[in-house]
Amino acid sequence: MFALAILIGIYSYTIFALGILGILYRETILIATMVFIVGALLFYKKNKYEIPRPKLNNKEIRPLFLLFAVMAIVNLVGALGPELSFDALWYHLTIPKIFLENHRIDFIPGNLFYYSVTPKIGDMLYVPALAFGNEILAKLIQWSFGILTCFVIYILSRKYFTQKVSLIAVLIFYGSLVVAWESTVAYIDLIRTFFELMAVWGIVNYLQTRDKKWVLESGIMLGLAAATKILALTSLPIFIIFFLLFEKNKLTALKLVAVFTFCTLLVPFPWIFWAWLNTSNPVYPFFTNIYPVAGSIELLNPVYFAKSFFDMFFRLADPISPIYIIVLPLFFVYFKKIGPNLKFISLYAILALIIWYALPRTGGGRFILPYLPALSILATGIIVAVENVRLKKYLFALVILVCVITIGYRAVANVRYVPVILGTESKDEYLTKNLNFSFGDFYDTDGFFKNLTKDDKVLLYGFHNLYYADFPFIHESYVKRGDSFNYIATQDAEIPERFSEWKLIYENDKTNVKVYTLEEVTWHY
């Protein structure tokens, strides 16, 4: 699995290199993709007998596996539908699409696509998805990483628990509504979660074998997580603290910290260097006017502390499983009975909650998502340690109940995709009916923009989520002197005064879009 993770990272960086070289064409992407597929198949052939599989002939195992399979299928239905989610339509899909159309990766200035230079292993995987398909293929990639994460949770749990209990750990994680929702959108949080869990697995292997190669591999895995989402670097202190606490020889501890930190920073370095080269800020857009980062005195306020954790467990729009808040208080009761191998998992989970609390949280349950696998394994260990048989059975039953509720909730949410998946409703009809045009979404509902040619160009004002914009455009956020265009379009915005003589030729009350032209002449900004 570590080899597969590294292979995925190499593939993503190959796409990145093609973009930097300005040769991001279908043909070059196809060659890179074929090499990756061959490598993945060879890896599977070589290791297929070493991959642990649940023995489904066990009557206790089959119902749990079936429950997981039903959740995966329900999430798959959502993944097969057209994309509606805000961040995906804003930048996770739109920036790769722009790169693909330009055949190169460039920094896109301005206050809209400022994530164009942030590390994006996940978004690079969406480039071939868009080259050979559409947003559905990108959504399936995110869904697949959810399955891969569950597979790693099972493998890691088998180090401590039986097959049945290991599947319970998987169900706790996959039964969270935030995981179910993330499995249906073209975001990158499940990709980061997979790599970060692989880093945890590497440290667990090191604890069991004391083979320092696992420190190296774990650092690479955390580096891949950071190359997916730069915020993963905030997990680095967890691993540093681990080495300083668990290694008796402090000189050895410092050496391991140095090796681990070097590997973690080396993997995302090409993206960090690219950001510095284009913006003079290696972690752009952080620490800028676009995305200021500053500590808050509120973090020391116990009322704010209690409110933050209450909101995390009870008030998130994309909530996590209630199992965590029910089980984790028992951690203090049964701490001594939790296996010694779970001590690192325990430390990681506790420090992860502290890091989550300290970070600016603008993404709901997505910010705690990368730490849920470890919390799920820890929660499972706590349930196993419970001495009261009746309470233990109640907690296991509660895990099943939460999964059933998640299945019902997501089934109701995903049923809207069924008509368009089956072809009884067109994609045009579906998007026209379901996109939120008052909240930044755009779609050419009546086909007006299909009349434009490749020689036309539209200057956009007020537009935000532009993935479905299939026409040549320049956005107000990065238009510069000398740029040419022959149309101006506005969405929920007024045309600038300097273009007051341009004539309105199109208006759509559904999408709040207006289009102007000046006798169809080409204008230079």
TAZIBEL-V700573 format. One record per run of one state. SS is the DSSP state (@ for helix, = for strand, . for the rest). FROM is the first residue (numbers start at 0). TO is the last residue. If there is no record, write none. Layout:
ss->SS from->FROM to->TO
ss->SS from->FROM to->TO
This chain:
ss->. from->0 to->0
ss->@ from->1 to->19
ss->. from->20 to->24
ss->@ from->25 to->46
ss->. from->47 to->57
ss->@ from->58 to->78
ss->. from->79 to->84
ss->@ from->85 to->91
ss->. from->92 to->92
ss->@ from->93 to->101
ss->. from->102 to->112
ss->@ from->113 to->116
ss->. from->117 to->119
ss->@ from->120 to->131
ss->. from->132 to->133
ss->@ from->134 to->156
ss->. from->157 to->161
ss->@ from->162 to->173
ss->. from->174 to->175
ss->@ from->176 to->181
ss->. from->182 to->187
ss->@ from->188 to->208
ss->. from->209 to->211
ss->@ from->212 to->227
ss->. from->228 to->228
ss->@ from->229 to->245
ss->. from->246 to->248
ss->@ from->249 to->278
ss->. from->279 to->284
ss->= from->285 to->285
ss->. from->286 to->289
ss->= from->290 to->290
ss->. from->291 to->295
ss->@ from->296 to->299
ss->. from->300 to->300
ss->@ from->301 to->313
ss->. from->314 to->321
ss->@ from->322 to->331
ss->. from->332 to->333
ss->@ from->334 to->336
ss->. from->337 to->340
ss->@ from->341 to->357
ss->. from->358 to->364
ss->@ from->365 to->384
ss->. from->385 to->387
ss->@ from->388 to->421
ss->. from->422 to->425
ss->@ from->426 to->433
ss->. from->434 to->435
ss->@ from->436 to->438
ss->. from->439 to->439
ss->= from->440 to->440
ss->. from->441 to->446
ss->@ from->447 to->450
ss->. from->451 to->456
ss->= from->457 to->460
ss->. from->461 to->463
ss->= from->464 to->464
ss->. from->465 to->471
ss->= from->472 to->474
ss->. from->475 to->482
ss->= from->483 to->484
ss->. from->485 to->485
ss->= from->486 to->490
ss->. from->491 to->495
ss->@ from->496 to->498
ss->. from->499 to->501
ss->= from->502 to->507
ss->. from->508 to->511
ss->= from->512 to->516
ss->. from->517 to->521
ss->= from->522 to->523
ss->. from->524 to->524
